[in-house]
Amino acid sequence: MATTNPVQFIQQVRAEVSKVVWPTRREVLLTTVMVFVMAALTAVFFAIVDILIRFGLEGILGMFG
């Protein structure tokens, strides 16, 4: 493996960083909002599933107890 000196390394890093396409402020805002929306929908889904499972278990255990 070829070694590079620190100056070459810094130049290569700068060249690679300049190729990065950074997201716009609007894209960051939209993806952040989508993450919060999906997290809220997931929380509601699991809350409903939890309520249904609890209701079902209480019904089954109520028949035997």
C-alpha positions in Angstrom: 0.0 0.0 0.0 1.4 3.4 -1.0 1.8 6.0 1.7 1.0 9.6 1.2 2.4 12.5 3.1 0.0 14.7 5.2 -0.1 17.5 2.6 -1.3 15.1 -0.1 -3.8 13.6 2.3 -5.3 17.0 3.1 -5.5 17.8 -0.6 -7.3 14.5 -1.3 -9.7 15.0 1.5 -10.5 18.5 0.3 -11.1 17.2 -3.2 -13.4 14.5 -2.0 -15.4 16.9 0.3 -15.9 19.2 -2.7 -17.7 16.4 -4.5 -20.3 16.0 -1.8 -23.7 17.3 -2.7 -25.1 18.8 0.5 -28.8 18.9 1.0 -30.7 22.2 0.8 -32.3 23.7 3.9 -35.7 22.8 2.4 -34.7 19.1 1.9 -33.5 18.9 5.5 -36.7 20.4 6.8 -38.9 18.1 4.8 -37.0 15.0 5.8 -37.0 16.0 9.4 -40.8 16.6 9.3 -41.3 13.2 7.6 -39.3 11.5 10.4 -41.5 13.1 13.1 -44.6 12.2 11.2 -43.6 8.6 10.7 -42.5 8.3 14.4 -45.9 9.6 15.5 -47.7 7.2 13.2 -45.7 4.3 14.5 -46.4 5.4 18.1 -50.1 5.5 17.4 -50.0 2.1 15.6 -48.2 0.4 18.5 -50.5 2.1 21.1 -53.6 0.7 19.3 -52.0 -2.8 19.0 -51.1 -2.6 22.7 -54.7 -1.7 23.6 -56.1 -4.5 21.5 -53.8 -7.1 23.0 -54.6 -5.9 26.5 -58.3 -6.0 25.8 -58.0 -9.5 24.3 -56.0 -10.8 27.2 -58.3 -9.3 29.8 -61.2 -11.0 28.0 -59.5 -14.4 27.9 -58.3 -14.2 31.5 -61.7 -12.9 32.6 -63.3 -16.1 31.3 -61.0 -18.3 33.5 -60.8 -16.1 36.6 
